[in-house]
């Protein structure tokens, strides 16, 4: 969960920085909505947790010898 949140917040920070840089150099006015940031963090967290939880759950249900032998 922490890795997902760190990745989400890093992505948001890089996105905001890139948007501000593009707006500065292109002389555009940009609006960054809070709802978009919340949705981005939530979706990144959900995807990160699911793809961390599902393989771990699948491996936990296997016999240890089969899990080690599986290619």
Number of C-alpha atoms within 10 A of each C-alpha: 13 10 11 19 17 14 16 21 17 13 16 17 13 12 14 14 12 12 16 18 13 14 14 12 8 9 10 11 10 11 8 11 8 9 9 11 18 13 11 16 20 15 14 19 20 15 12 18 16 13 10 13 13 11 10 11 10 10 14 11 9 11 10 10 8 10 13 10 8 6 5
